[in-house]
């Protein structure tokens, strides 16, 4: 066979590039290094790890007893450490982890119960028994969202793949200024919020809304969260440092609709068109919907009587009182002080009613009035001493809000 000079050069080049091993050189053995896995503050490589979920009929004692944990230790956890971890509150479907010994006994040394995505309880049976609560490391990621409302806030949020929790929080911020049960088409919003992530990748829900913009009937409404160590609690204020909260919520139920307005000239065909004034505002809602106290106050009535059915009445101060009729059940007692937004009962159909709703009645100076025609008082603005810090904090957030474009 004849080879051209070019072919010979290629052959020589090939053999010159191959590795050669000297007879005196030694080949090192390849050693696999076990990857160290840490979770819950433990090195999992040191244990035989079992992951499971609480099944119907499971108890803390039953799970651990069959894994070699003594009844004395189980009893100690259930009694001495119930303030840290109440074993009676384990919920079916919740995950738990057993860190067992690697010997033939496979005895459980550590029990971990996941209360939710971030919080977990640890029971360490080794040496002296210890029980404590911990939280996974959480990363907070800032997000932006926007939308133009076509029918309801809830549906708009859903169409934009936003969390129902975000819907609820935005509604709570503007609960004093926006009628969400009768929101006009074209209202729009922008939000700057933070979302929680576990291990950088696992979503753990909405953390908080940092700033929001809501355009209601053409009126711009800014909201900025602000907290200071000298203030009793964090709150939302507008671009002028005015508090968004008012003394009364717009409605005693969330995401409802007005089925019958306050009307002193109401006439009903069934009663021969006789004058039958309606001195309340009816909010239609499904049976069992929570009814909220619209302002702080003291419960003066919680009973069942005639056409009112089961109802609650609250005295807020020397000027204002509210009443909530046709409940399925009340959740308060006479003399109890309730805070704005507390659940005082649930929507029902007791008394004279043609469907599930709450009749909301509003008194001013002993006279029933239409709350939607009252100029209700607002909460106190942010004190002047915090203004410099507040405006410095909200400036970058306002710029972010103003730059967000709407999702069409």
C-alpha positions, 0 to 999 in steps of 0.5 A, spaced: 500 500 500 502 506 498 502 512 502 502 519 500 507 524 504 501 528 507 498 521 509 504 519 513 504 526 516 497 525 519 499 518 522 505 521 525 502 527 528 496 522 531 501 518 535 505 524 537 499 527 540 497 520 544 498 520 552 504 515 553 505 512 560 512 511 563 513 504 566 515 508 572 509 512 573 504 510 578 496 511 577 492 514 583 486 510 585 480 514 583 476 515 590 469 518 590 467 523 595 461 523 599 457 529 598 455 532 605 448 534 605 445 538 611 438 540 612 435 542 619 441 544 622 443 536 621 448 533 617 444 528 614 449 523 612 450 521 619 443 518 619 438 513 616 433 518 613 426 517 613 421 522 610 413 521 611 407 525 612 402 524 618 396 519 616 389 519 619 390 515 625 397 517 626 399 519 633 406 522 635 407 516 640 405 511 635 410 514 630 416 514 635 414 508 639 415 503 633 422 506 632 425 504 638 423 511 642 421 509 650 415 511 652 418 515 658 421 520 652 415 520 648 411 522 655 416 528 656 415 531 650 408 531 650 407 534 657 414 538 659 415 541 652 408 542 650 409 549 649 414 548 644 411 543 640 404 540 642 404 533 639 396 534 639 396 539 634 399 534 628 395 535 622 394 530 617 398 531 611 403 535 614 410 532 613 415 529 618 422 527 618 426 521 622 433 521 623 435 514 625 441 511 627 445 507 622 446 501 625 442 495 625 437 498 630 435 504 626 432 507 632 430 514 631 434 520 634 431 526 631 424 527 629 422 533 625 415 536 624 414 541 618 408 546 621 408 549 614 413 551 608 418 555 613 417 553 620 418 546 623 419 543 630 425 539 632 425 533 637 432 531 639 432 524 643 440 524 644 443 525 650 438 530 654 432 531 651 431 537 647 425 540 643 425 547 639 422 550 633 426 553 627 425 556 621 428 555 614 432 560 611 428 565 607 430 569 601 426 575 600 425 577 592 422 584 590 416 583 585 412 588 581 405 587 579 399 591 575 393 590 572 386 594 569 380 591 572 375 589 568 370 585 572 373 584 579 380 585 583 380 577 584 379 575 577 384 581 575 389 578 579 387 571 577 388 573 570 395 576 571 397 569 575 398 573 582 397 570 588 390 570 592 394 572 598 396 578 594 389 580 592 387 579 600 392 584 602 391 589 597 384 589 599 385 590 606 390 596 605 384 600 601 378 597 605 377 604 608 377 607 601 375 603 596 368 599 595 371 592 592 364 589 592 362 595 587 368 596 583 368 600 577 371 597 570 377 601 569 380 601 576 387 600 576 393 598 580 400 597 581 404 593 586 411 593 589 411 587 594 416 581 596 415 574 595 419 568 600 423 563 597 426 557 601 433 555 598 432 560 593 428 556 589 422 553 593 416 559 593 413 560 600 408 565 599 407 573 599 411 576 604 409 583 604 406 589 600 411 595 600 408 600 596 401 600 592 398 605 587 390 604 586 386 608 581 379 608 583 374 612 579 380 616 576 382 618 583 390 616 584 391 613 591 398 611 593 400 607 599 406 606 602 408 601 608 412 605 614 414 602 620 418 605 626 421 602 632 417 608 636 411 607 633 406 602 636 405 598 629 406 598 622 401 602 617 400 604 610 400 612 609 399 616 602 404 620 599 402 626 604 403 622 610 396 621 611 393 614 614 389 610 609 385 607 615 379 610 616 375 609 623 370 604 619 371 599 614 367 600 608 363 593 608 362 588 614 364 582 609 369 582 604 368 581 596 361 582 597 355 586 593 350 590 596 343 587 594 339 592 598 341 599 599 339 604 605 332 607 603 327 611 607 322 611 601 322 603 599 315 600 597 315 593 596 309 590 591 308 584 596 306 589 601 301 593 597 307 598 595 306 601 602 312 605 605 317 600 608 323 604 609 330 600 609 334 603 614 340 598 613 345 596 607 344 589 605 351 585 603 349 579 599 354 573 601 354 566 601 352 562 608 358 562 612 362 568 610 366 571 616 362 578 618 367 583 620 367 588 625 367 595 621 371 599 627 373 598 634 368 597 639 364 594 645 359 588 644 352 591 647 348 585 644 349 578 641 342 575 641 337 572 637 330 576 636 324 576 631 325 579 624 333 581 626 334 573 627 341 572 630 345 579 630 350 583 634 350 590 636 357 594 637 358 601 641 364 604 638 364 611 642 359 616 644 357 617 637 357 611 633 354 604 633 353 598 628 349 592 628 349 586 624 343 582 622 341 575 620 347 571 622 348 564 622 352 564 628 355 570 632 362 569 635 362 574 641 359 576 647 356 582 650 361 586 654 367 584 649 372 589 646 373 587 639 378 590 634 376 593 627 376 587 622 375 581 628 370 576 625 364 577 630 360 572 626 358 568 620 353 570 614 346 566 615 339 566 613 336 567 620 330 572 622 326 575 616 330 574 610 329 571 603 337 569 602 343 569 605 346 576 607 348 581 612 344 587 614 348 592 616 345 598 620 349 604 622 347 609 628 350 616 629 348 620 635 342 614 636 339 615 629 340 610 623 343 613 617 346 611 611 354 610 612 356 611 605 353 618 605 357 620 612 363 623 612 367 618 617 373 620 621 380 618 618 385 615 623 391 620 625 396 622 620 403 620 621 406 624 626 411 630 624 417 628 627 417 622 622 416 625 616 423 626 614 425 619 614 418 617 611 419 621 605 426 619 604 424 611 604 418 612 600 421 616 594 425 610 591 418 606 592 414 611 588 419 612 583 418 604 582 410 605 582 410 610 577 415 606 572 411 600 572 407 599 566 400 596 566 398 589 564 393 589 558 
